[in-house]
Amino acid sequence: MSGLPYFVIAKRGFAGVEGNSWAKNKEDEIDALIELTSYRNGYWVLSIGVWFLLIQLLYVGSGGWYDILENSSPSFISHLLLLFFVLAEVTNFITQLYHYRKGI
């Protein structure tokens, strides 16, 4: 029973030294909404790019009008995949920037 006040004092002391990290890292609902919206937009860009590459690989060499990419070597396809990853991240960032500036 006598150790409880010392524990409370020590806990308060560590909380004072550490600072109130809960208040610093507190997110509100608008931040979560903006984050979800930006991830959704980035996901759509990435999924459209991956589907484009998969369909292109399916139709490569068939000679039709849908054979869009002339050079479809594995290194070129991997570079395009990397490009779509980067475009998805840029879309994510631009969406967050737009919504924070707009103040949704």
N, C-alpha and C positions, 0 to 999 in steps of 0.2 A: 504494500500500500504506500509505503514512503517513497518508492522509486518512481511512481507515476508523475509527480510534479517535476522531477528532474528530466524525465522523458519528454514532457510537454515543453519544458524550457529549451531542451536541446533541439527538439523539432522546430520550434519557433526560431531558434538561432540559425539553424541550417536553412530554413525558408527565407530568412532575412538576407543571408549571405548569397544564396542562390538567386534570389530575386523571385518575383512572381512570374514564373515561366508560363503558367496557365493563361495569365492575362495577355502576355506578349504573343503567344501562338494561337490566340483565339480567332477562329474563322467565323464569319457570319454567313448567313444563307445566300447572300448575293455572290460571295466569292465561290461558293460551291456550285451555284447555278452557272456562273461564267466559266468555271473550270469544266463542268460537264458539257456545256455547249461547245467549247473550243475542242475538247477531245472528240466529240461527235463529228464536228466538221473535219478534223484531221483524219479520223477513221474513214470517213467517206472518200476523201481524196486518196488515201492509201488503198482502199479496197477497189476503187475504180481503176487505179493504176495497175494493181495486180491482176485484175480481171482483163484489162487491156493486154497485158503481157501474156497471160495464159491463152487468150484467144489468138493472139498473134503467133504464138508458138504452135498452136493447133493448125493454123492455116499457112504456115511458112512453106514456101516453095510450091504452092498450088497454082500460082500464076493468075489468080483472080484480082479483082480491083481491091479486095480487102487485104492483100499482101502489102501492108503499109510500109513496113520497115525493110529497106533493101538489105542492110547488113544485120543479120540476126545470129551472129556468133555468140557463144556463151558469155564472153567477156562484155560484149555490148549489152546483152540482156541483163547481166548483173549490174552494169553501170546504170541502166535505166531503172532497175529496181531500187538502187541506191538513190537515184534522183527522185523517185516517188516517195521514198522515206523522208528525204529532205523537204520535199514539197508539203508533205503531211505535217511536219514539224513547223514549217513556216506558216502554214494555214492555222495551226494551233496557236502560234504566237500572235499572228495578226488578228485572229478572232478575239483573243483575250485583250489585246490592246484596243481594239475597236469597242468592245463592250465596256471596258473600264473608262475609256474616254467618253463614251456615250452616257454612261452612268445608269445602265439598266439595273 
